[in-house]
């Protein structure tokens, strides 16, 4: 994981403020805990049975949720940065 560059951080707060007002205190608190994680294609964020303890903001690429049915991947949802709320 790496530090978040200022441009990416500003973009994140612009998108977040479209959902809810972002106070200076909230911005500071989030800035202290946000980490940037660049994942290679086809990476899994969670395995079956895992408990998600993070929120992911998509800067680029695609995230999708899927399940297996008869050993076939069935896509339940997908998300890209172009969506109004690019969080998973």
Backbone bond lengths (Angstrom), bond angles and torsions (degrees), N, CA, C in turn:
res aa  C-N    CA-C-N  psi(-1)  N-CA   C-N-CA  omega(-1)  CA-C   N-CA-C  phi
1 X - - - 1.446 - - 1.531 108.11 -
2 X 1.309 115.44 148.35 1.453 119.78 -178.37 1.525 110.05 -129.37
3 X 1.323 114.70 171.24 1.456 119.15 177.45 1.522 108.95 -71.56
4 X 1.299 115.48 156.59 1.457 121.81 -178.43 1.523 108.34 -90.89
5 X 1.344 117.13 128.77 1.465 118.43 177.72 1.524 109.58 -72.93
6 X 1.333 115.09 158.08 1.465 120.66 -173.53 1.524 112.62 -61.83
7 X 1.319 117.56 -37.49 1.463 120.96 180.00 1.534 111.07 -63.65
8 X 1.325 116.25 -45.74 1.469 120.24 178.76 1.523 110.90 -64.43
9 X 1.324 116.23 -39.20 1.460 120.46 179.42 1.528 110.88 -65.22
10 X 1.322 117.19 -43.28 1.469 120.37 177.48 1.517 111.10 -61.86
11 X 1.331 117.05 -42.41 1.465 121.16 178.30 1.528 110.65 -61.04
12 X 1.317 116.16 -42.51 1.464 120.46 177.76 1.531 111.05 -58.34
13 X 1.338 117.24 -47.39 1.465 120.17 -178.03 1.523 112.49 -69.83
14 X 1.314 117.92 -31.54 1.467 120.44 174.32 1.525 109.41 -62.25
15 X 1.336 116.77 -47.64 1.465 120.52 -180.00 1.522 111.37 -65.39
16 X 1.339 116.63 -40.73 1.461 120.08 179.80 1.524 110.97 -64.09
17 X 1.327 117.48 -38.27 1.468 120.46 -178.86 1.532 111.96 -69.16
18 X 1.327 117.82 -14.87 1.457 120.86 174.28 1.529 111.03 -74.62
19 X 1.319 116.03 -18.48 1.456 121.85 179.71 1.523 111.02 -96.28
20 X 1.338 115.75 -40.86 1.459 121.06 -175.30 1.526 109.15 -157.94
21 X 1.324 117.63 149.69 1.465 118.87 176.75 1.530 111.18 -58.37
22 X 1.327 116.10 142.63 1.463 121.88 -179.90 1.526 108.21 -117.07
23 X 1.321 115.71 107.06 1.469 120.06 179.15 1.527 109.71 -73.79
24 X 1.310 115.40 164.89 1.467 120.37 177.19 1.526 110.33 -61.89
25 X 1.328 116.88 -38.20 1.468 120.82 179.62 1.530 111.20 -65.56
26 X 1.329 116.78 -42.50 1.458 120.05 177.62 1.522 110.43 -65.12
27 X 1.316 116.67 -43.73 1.467 120.27 179.21 1.528 110.58 -58.31
28 X 1.318 116.54 -44.45 1.470 120.42 179.63 1.522 111.15 -64.55
29 X 1.332 116.89 -44.23 1.471 120.50 -179.50 1.531 110.92 -62.69
30 X 1.322 117.05 -44.77 1.463 119.94 179.44 1.520 112.07 -67.28
31 X 1.326 116.60 -38.14 1.464 120.49 179.00 1.523 110.72 -59.10
32 X 1.327 116.90 -33.84 1.462 120.92 -179.33 1.537 113.04 -71.87
33 X 1.326 117.58 -24.18 1.468 118.43 -174.52 1.529 114.40 -114.11
34 X 1.324 117.99 -7.76 1.469 119.94 179.96 1.522 110.07 -72.63
35 X 1.317 115.57 134.21 1.459 122.37 175.64 1.515 108.42 -126.00
36 X 1.308 115.63 143.14 1.457 120.32 177.66 1.518 108.64 -96.05
37 X 1.308 115.50 134.48 1.457 121.81 -179.15 1.522 107.93 -134.56
38 X 1.307 117.04 115.48 1.470 121.74 178.54 1.520 108.34 -98.22
39 X 1.305 115.68 119.97 1.461 120.52 -176.26 1.519 111.01 -109.67
40 X 1.323 116.96 142.32 1.468 119.08 175.67 1.532 110.45 -72.19
41 X 1.333 116.52 159.09 1.470 119.65 177.69 1.536 111.74 -53.39
42 X 1.313 114.04 146.41 1.470 123.82 177.58 1.526 113.70 70.43
43 X 1.340 117.18 14.53 1.465 120.13 175.52 1.521 109.84 -70.20
44 X 1.310 116.76 147.40 1.460 121.86 176.59 1.522 108.87 -101.08
45 X 1.320 116.92 127.70 1.463 121.03 175.91 1.520 110.29 -79.04
46 X 1.304 116.84 -37.10 1.463 122.89 -179.07 1.522 109.93 -139.22
47 X 1.298 115.03 148.09 1.458 121.94 171.26 1.533 107.89 -101.08
48 X 1.294 116.76 160.64 1.461 120.41 176.54 1.521 109.81 -53.76
49 X 1.330 115.69 130.80 1.458 121.36 178.91 1.522 114.21 91.85
50 X 1.348 118.08 -13.03 1.469 120.99 177.94 1.523 110.35 -68.97
51 X 1.309 115.73 151.72 1.465 122.18 172.76 1.516 106.99 -102.57
52 X 1.317 117.45 124.88 1.457 122.07 -179.61 1.521 109.66 -78.92
53 X 1.314 116.11 124.94 1.461 121.57 179.57 1.523 111.11 -119.47
54 X 1.326 116.54 18.25 1.458 121.99 -177.50 1.518 110.47 -137.19
55 X 1.315 114.75 161.91 1.451 122.23 170.21 1.522 104.97 -118.49
56 X 1.315 117.27 134.26 1.452 121.91 -178.47 1.517 110.03 -110.61
57 X 1.325 115.78 131.54 1.462 122.88 175.82 1.519 106.73 -107.74
58 X 1.311 117.06 126.92 1.465 121.14 -175.53 1.522 109.92 -92.51
59 X 1.329 116.34 116.46 1.468 121.43 175.38 1.524 110.45 -85.23
60 X 1.320 115.67 -41.37 1.464 120.64 178.49 1.520 108.25 -153.77
61 X 1.304 115.03 158.89 1.460 119.60 179.76 1.524 111.79 95.78
62 X 1.314 115.40 -156.08 1.451 122.45 -174.35 1.518 108.83 -144.58
63 X 1.315 116.11 140.60 1.466 121.59 171.34 1.519 106.79 -119.45
64 X 1.302 115.61 145.14 1.466 118.60 176.43 1.509 109.73 -143.88
65 X 1.308 114.03 146.14 1.451 121.00 173.98 1.518 108.09 -102.22
66 X 1.317 115.75 136.71 1.462 118.77 -179.77 1.523 109.97 -146.45
67 X 1.302 114.55 163.23 1.456 121.26 174.05 1.519 107.71 -134.80
68 X 1.318 114.90 162.78 1.466 119.89 179.50 1.516 110.08 -99.27
69 X 1.318 115.03 133.89 1.459 121.71 174.87 1.520 106.08 -135.31
70 X 1.302 115.99 118.67 1.463 121.48 -177.21 1.528 110.59 51.85
71 X 1.344 115.14 43.89 1.471 123.83 178.45 1.533 113.75 64.02
72 X 1.328 117.68 17.59 1.463 122.39 176.19 1.523 108.92 -113.96
73 X 1.357 116.70 137.31 1.460 121.18 177.91 1.533 109.74 -76.46
74 X 1.321 115.98 123.58 1.459 122.37 177.03 1.529 107.14 -110.75
75 X 1.337 117.60 117.54 1.458 121.37 -179.45 1.521 109.79 -75.62
76 X 1.341 115.73 124.53 1.462 121.86 178.78 1.527 111.05 -93.97
77 X 1.335 117.46 -31.81 1.466 122.69 178.91 1.522 108.82 -161.99
78 X 1.324 115.58 161.60 1.464 120.83 172.73 1.522 108.22 -143.49
79 X 1.319 115.83 156.96 1.461 120.94 -174.91 1.525 109.53 -146.78
80 X 1.327 116.19 137.33 1.465 122.42 177.37 1.530 108.37 -130.65
81 X 1.343 117.96 166.17 1.459 119.99 177.63 1.528 113.09 -63.80
82 X 1.322 117.78 -21.39 1.466 121.24 -178.17 1.529 112.21 -70.83
83 X 1.324 117.46 -19.90 1.466 119.84 179.35 1.515 109.28 -68.28
84 X 1.304 116.60 153.96 1.465 121.32 -177.63 1.534 110.94 -58.38
85 X 1.322 117.95 -39.16 1.452 121.84 -179.03 1.529 108.95 -122.33
86 X 1.349 117.55 88.26 1.472 120.14 -174.53 1.533 113.54 -83.24
87 X 1.329 116.88 54.90 1.465 120.75 179.02 1.521 108.77 -117.90
88 X 1.324 114.28 145.93 1.461 120.07 171.60 1.513 108.20 -133.58
